[in-house]
Amino acid sequence: AGELVPFARLTPPRPEGAARRIPLQPFRVTSSTPGNVPQVELETSGRGVALRVVNSTEPAAAAEYILATTEYEAGATVERLDLSWLESSSNWQQRVSVSTSADLQSWFTAAHGRPVMDLKTDDGRRLIHAEVPVTVPRSASARYWRIRFDPGVSPTLTEVHAVVRGAAPQPRGVLL
């Protein structure tokens, strides 16, 4: 009828593909930091407080795993790593850092200081936190992964899976 009509083209949000799990093969690398890290001891008595600095003789052990996969796809977005480990009789809590690499030489940090834990109560209930959320830059390839546990107790990993969300196909649109 010749009347002006406002018009806007909105792009619908792109649906994400289904999540799937890609197995990663863990290879354990054990390293240690040098000993002689000073320990501070406080001792109280009737006359006051004594402060003593003592050199440590035991090195603090840290565990590291290199993970490899052959199923990496370039368009997939890795959301998290799911860890499985051998069950221990003692309770433990640990922090991990995760890096990715395409060539085992240049590494990009994907997570830093994320908590993992395995806690048990006397009546047999268990609290496990084994998911490590990661942020991988789009430009970085994630064929190889490195998980570093802070010094202290480190579990023995049995399985690691990368949870990926593939890119969904672009929805069909109207050609203008």
N, C-alpha and C positions, 0 to 999 in steps of 0.2 A: 504494500500500500504506500511505499515511499517514506515510511516513518523510520527514524533512526532507532536502532535497538542496541542496548549495551551487550557486549559480547566478551566473554573471557574463556580462555582455554586453561583448565586445570589439569595438571598431570597427576593421575591417581598414584597413591603410594605404591611402590613396587613391593609385591609380596616376596618374602624370603623363602628360599628353598627349604626342604626338609633337612633337619640335623642328622648327621651320621657320624660314626666313630671310625677314625683311621688308626690302626695299630702302629705304635712306634716301638722299635727295638731298642731296649736300654743296654748300654755298655757302661759298667761302673769304672770310674777312675778315682782312686783314693789318693788324696794329697794331705799334707800336714803343714801347719804353720810352724815356724821355729819356736822352740821352747824358750825358757827364761823370760816369759812375760811376767812382770812383777805382780805379786798378790799382796793385797793390803789386809793385815790382820789387826783387829782391835782387841785389847785385853783390858778389862776393868779390874781394879783392885781398890782397897780402902784408901790408897793414897792418890788415886786418880785414874786416868786412862792412858794406856801405853799403845802407841801406834807403831807397828812393825811392818816393814816392807821386805818381803821374801821373794827371791827369784823362784819361779816355777821350773821344775825339771822336766815335766811331761809336756810334749807338744800337743796343741789342740788339734784334733783330727777333724777334717771336713770332707764330706763325700760329694762327689760330682758325677753326674751321669751325662753321657753323650747319647742322644737318641737319633735314630735314622728312620726314614720312611721312603718307600718307593711309590706310594700312592698319592703324593702331593699333586693337587690340581691348582693351576694358577688363579682361577677365579674364585676359589673358596675362601671363606673367612673363618679363621680359627678363633673360637670363642674361649675355649678353656682346655686344660689338660686334666684328665682323670687319672689319678695314680692308684696303684694297688701295690701292697707290700706284704712281706711276711709278718704274721702276727707275733707280737712280742709280749712277754709276761709283765713288763713294766709299762707304766704310763709315760708318755712323752709328748712334747710339743716342740715344733721346730719352725723355722722360717726358711723359705726358699726364694731363689732368684732364677728367672728363666730368660734365656737368650736364644735367638734364632740366627741361622746362617745358611747361605746358599753353597758355600765352598769350604767350610771349616776354618776359614781364615778371618773373615770379617764378620763380627757378631753384632746384633742389634738387640737391645734390652726389650723384652716383652712383658716382664713382671719383675718387681723388686720387693723383697721382704714380705712375701705372702705367707700367711700361716697355714700349716698342716699339723694335724694331731691325731693321736690314737689314745683314747682314755677309756679306762674300764672301772666299774664300781665293784664293790665286794660281792654283790649279788649277781654279777655276770653281765650287767648291761654295759653297752659299749657306745662311745661317741667317737665317730670318725669324721674328720674333715679332710678329704682327699682331692678336692677340686681346686685347681689353680687358674683363676681367670687371667687371660693374657690379652695384650693389645699388640698386634703385629702390623707395622706400617704396610700400606698397600704396595709400596715399591720394594719391600723386602720379601725375599723368598724364604719359605719355612721348610726346607727339605731336611735340615739338621736342627736339632734342638740341644740346648745344654741346661741342665738343672743343677744348681748349686745349693747345697744345704749349708746353713751356718754351722760353725764349729760346735761340736757337741754330739748328741745322739742323732744318728741318721738311720732311717729304715733301709732295708734291702728291698729295692723295687723289684716286683715280679712282672708287672704289666703297666704300660702307659698308653693311653689313647688320647688322640687329639679330637675334640668335638668340633666339627666344621659345619658351617651352614653354606651350602652352595648358592650361587647366584641364580635366582629364578629367571625364566625367560621374560623378556620385555612384553608387557601386555599389548595386544593389538589395538591400534588407534584408528581414528578417522583421518584419512588423508585430506588435507585442506589445500 
